[in-house]
């Protein structure tokens, strides 16, 4: 190989080394940068999601799973409510939340659901939209609320309560003959929100629901089941991370005591540290494995990415700052965010529904419960050390190898007296023109 080719190879090696080093240094910066609170970029994430929604991302999400269009709009709106309630411009939050709700009230929003169910369109649609309606009211001072929005929230809350009161099971159907306890948890939380914002009316309904739910826990884990029998509410499938992460997000606003019991059980059985590189959430309890589906996504090492993201919000509402911070920092590293002056996106913006779940989780705060005492931490401040070690070595060794290669080449030239290259071939020397 000629000196020119060897020099080119070394130059390419240096470029690759520099790029790898930059990636590792960037990873370290993201790992240790604040990701929660006002500096976390929630408004820029929401700006990106709005762009995508206006470009038809809702239809794309619908092609991924049955509630894709619904969730992308719902989570966008709920995150705006959280931003407006706790640290942002309430007027802007109201505009964006109302815009998304208008789309959920339209034909595309209701299309996947069955209107004849009780409550109308099923408990999934009724519960999530009612929670959002209450959130929109919470952004307005009591004396300035839109009367039409108040009346609709009242009417839908009464319909949800009547459906629970008239049912043999605490877990109502989302689709004909299909019941997921997580959907009923959201709906019951909306009744509690009603009783905080407006004259209390549904306390007995909520109390009966909690008592009935306690009687129908998954016997293997002691948690609310993933699927229940639509007639009796008996567990039909044990607890799973994709639904537990959402249940833990809402249950604190239903009954804080019951929620703490459930959260601690969930955390002990589902939160893991695969390869000791960071916290993540399994789809199935530790010691149990099963197939992935549209809810969980792929399950590398048994971990569900969707459950991991949503658990960040559950940890926040439970006051588990240690776990919430760790999940957020790990996500910032693994998600490879792209920042601009106006937007922020993850995974190169290829999956906006993932961005929506993440911003909803990062902005999560209890809407009903107040003064939730933090649980004992299960992850300490040193959890980042294995990742730091990996990134530091990942950033240093490429440059070290390239530097050693350069030194070796220089030594070979010195030993050869700047003579022949490999194979005894002398590079031609062109004399300078006089």
Residue pairs with C-beta under 8 A, 6 or more apart in sequence:
1 9
1 421
1 422
2 421
2 425
2 427
3 421
3 427
4 427
6 409
6 421
10 402
10 405
10 406
10 409
13 401
13 402
13 405
14 402
14 406
16 398
17 398
17 399
17 401
17 402
18 398
18 399
20 394
20 395
20 398
21 395
21 396
21 398
21 399
23 394
23 395
24 391
24 392
24 394
24 395
25 391
25 395
27 333
27 391
28 388
28 391
28 392
28 395
30 329
30 332
30 333
30 337
31 329
31 330
31 332
31 333
31 384
31 387
31 388
31 391
32 329
32 384
33 329
33 332
34 40
35 325
35 328
35 329
35 331
35 332
35 362
36 316
36 324
36 325
36 328
36 362
37 87
38 87
40 328
40 362
41 337
41 339
41 344
42 79
42 83
42 359
42 362
42 363
43 83
43 88
44 339
44 340
44 342
44 343
44 344
45 79
45 343
45 344
45 345
45 355
45 358
45 359
46 76
46 79
46 80
46 83
46 96
46 359
47 342
47 343
47 344
48 343
48 344
48 345
48 349
48 352
48 355
49 57
49 72
49 76
49 352
49 355
49 356
49 359
50 76
50 96
51 343
52 349
52 352
52 355
53 72
53 73
53 76
53 100
53 352
57 72
57 352
57 353
58 68
58 69
58 72
58 73
58 103
58 108
59 69
59 108
60 68
60 352
61 68
61 69
61 71
61 72
61 352
61 353
62 68
62 69
62 112
64 294
64 353
65 294
65 295
66 112
66 294
67 112
67 124
68 353
69 108
69 109
69 111
69 112
70 104
70 109
70 112
70 125
70 128
71 353
71 356
71 357
72 352
72 353
72 356
73 100
73 101
73 103
73 104
73 109
74 100
74 104
74 128
74 129
74 132
75 356
75 357
75 359
75 360
76 96
76 100
76 356
76 359
77 96
77 97
77 99
77 100
77 101
77 104
77 132
77 135
78 97
78 131
78 132
78 135
78 360
79 356
79 359
79 360
79 363
80 88
80 92
80 93
80 96
80 97
80 100
81 93
81 97
81 132
81 135
81 136
81 138
81 139
82 360
82 363
82 364
82 365
83 93
83 363
84 90
84 92
84 93
84 94
84 97
84 139
85 93
85 135
85 138
85 139
85 365
85 367
86 363
86 365
90 139
90 140
93 139
94 136
94 139
94 140
97 132
97 135
97 136
97 139
98 136
100 132
101 129
101 132
101 133
101 136
103 109
104 110
104 129
104 132
105 129
110 121
110 125
113 121
113 122
113 124
113 125
113 174
113 175
114 121
114 122
114 175
114 176
115 121
117 123
117 173
117 175
117 176
118 159
118 162
118 163
118 166
118 172
119 126
119 156
119 159
119 160
119 162
119 163
119 172
119 187
120 126
120 159
122 172
122 173
122 174
122 175
122 183
123 160
123 163
123 172
123 173
123 174
123 183
123 184
123 187
124 174
124 175
124 180
124 183
124 186
125 174
126 156
126 159
126 160
126 163
126 187
127 160
127 183
127 184
127 186
127 187
127 188
127 189
127 190
128 183
128 186
129 156
130 153
130 156
130 157
130 160
130 187
130 190
131 186
131 187
131 189
131 190
131 193
131 250
133 149
133 152
133 153
133 156
133 190
134 153
134 190
134 193
134 194
134 197
134 367
135 193
135 367
136 149
137 145
137 149
137 150
137 153
137 197
138 193
138 197
138 367
140 146
142 197
150 198
153 194
153 197
153 198
154 194
154 198
157 190
157 191
157 194
157 201
157 202
158 201
160 187
160 190
160 191
161 191
161 201
161 202
161 205
163 172
164 170
164 172
164 184
164 187
164 188
164 205
164 208
164 209
165 205
165 208
168 231
168 232
168 233
169 179
169 212
169 216
169 228
169 229
169 230
169 231
169 232
169 233
170 181
170 184
170 208
170 209
170 212
170 213
170 216
170 233
171 179
171 180
171 181
171 183
171 184
171 213
171 216
171 228
171 230
171 233
172 179
172 183
172 184
172 187
173 179
173 230
174 180
174 183
177 230
178 227
178 230
179 227
179 228
179 229
179 230
179 233
180 226
180 227
180 228
180 243
181 213
181 216
181 224
181 225
181 226
181 227
181 228
181 233
181 243
181 247
182 224
182 226
182 243
182 244
182 246
182 247
184 209
185 224
185 246
185 247
185 250
185 251
185 254
186 246
186 250
188 205
188 206
188 209
188 254
189 250
189 251
189 253
189 254
189 367
189 368
191 202
191 205
191 206
192 202
192 206
192 253
192 254
192 368
193 253
193 367
193 368
194 201
194 202
195 201
195 202
195 203
195 206
196 367
196 368
206 254
206 255
209 254
210 254
210 255
210 258
212 233
213 224
213 258
214 258
216 224
216 225
216 228
216 233
216 234
216 235
217 223
217 224
217 225
217 235
218 224
218 225
218 226
218 235
218 238
218 239
219 235
220 238
220 239
220 285
220 288
221 238
221 239
221 265
221 269
221 285
222 265
223 239
223 244
223 247
223 262
223 265
223 266
223 269
224 239
224 243
224 244
224 247
224 262
225 235
225 236
225 237
225 238
225 239
226 237
226 238
226 239
226 240
226 242
226 243
226 244
227 235
227 236
227 237
228 234
228 235
228 236
229 235
229 236
238 285
238 288
239 266
239 269
239 285
240 283
240 284
240 290
240 295
240 296
240 307
241 270
241 281
241 282
241 283
241 284
241 296
241 304
241 307
241 311
242 283
242 295
242 296
242 304
242 306
242 307
242 310
243 295
244 266
244 270
244 307
245 281
245 306
245 307
245 308
245 309
245 310
245 311
245 313
245 314
246 310
246 314
247 262
247 266
248 259
248 262
248 263
248 266
248 311
248 314
248 317
248 318
249 310
249 313
249 314
249 317
249 361
249 364
251 258
251 259
251 262
251 263
252 259
252 260
252 263
252 317
252 318
252 366
252 369
252 372
253 317
253 366
253 367
253 368
253 369
254 368
256 369
256 372
259 318
259 369
260 318
260 375
263 314
263 318
263 320
263 375
264 375
266 314
267 320
267 323
267 375
267 378
269 285
269 286
270 281
270 282
270 285
270 286
270 307
270 311
271 279
271 280
271 281
271 282
271 311
271 323
271 378
272 279
272 280
272 281
272 282
272 286
272 302
272 303
273 279
273 280
273 379
273 383
274 280
274 301
274 302
274 303
275 301
276 386
277 386
277 387
277 390
278 326
278 329
278 330
278 333
278 334
278 383
278 387
279 308
279 323
279 326
279 327
279 330
279 379
279 383
280 301
280 303
280 308
280 330
281 303
281 304
281 307
281 308
281 311
282 302
282 303
282 304
282 307
283 290
283 292
283 296
283 299
283 302
283 303
283 304
283 307
284 290
284 302
289 302
291 299
292 298
292 299
292 304
295 306
296 304
296 306
296 307
297 304
297 305
297 306
298 305
305 354
306 354
306 357
308 327
308 331
309 327
309 331
309 354
309 357
309 358
309 361
310 357
310 361
311 323
311 327
311 361
312 324
312 327
312 328
312 331
312 358
312 361
312 362
312 364
313 360
313 361
313 362
313 364
314 364
315 321
315 323
315 324
315 327
316 324
316 361
316 362
316 364
316 365
317 364
317 365
317 366
317 369
317 372
318 372
318 374
318 375
319 372
319 373
319 374
319 375
320 374
320 375
320 377
321 374
322 377
322 378
322 379
322 380
323 377
323 378
323 379
326 379
326 383
328 362
329 384
330 387
331 346
331 358
333 387
335 346
335 347
335 358
336 346
336 347
336 348
337 344
337 345
337 346
338 344
338 345
338 346
338 348
338 349
345 352
345 355
346 354
346 355
346 358
347 354
349 355
366 372
419 426
420 426
421 427
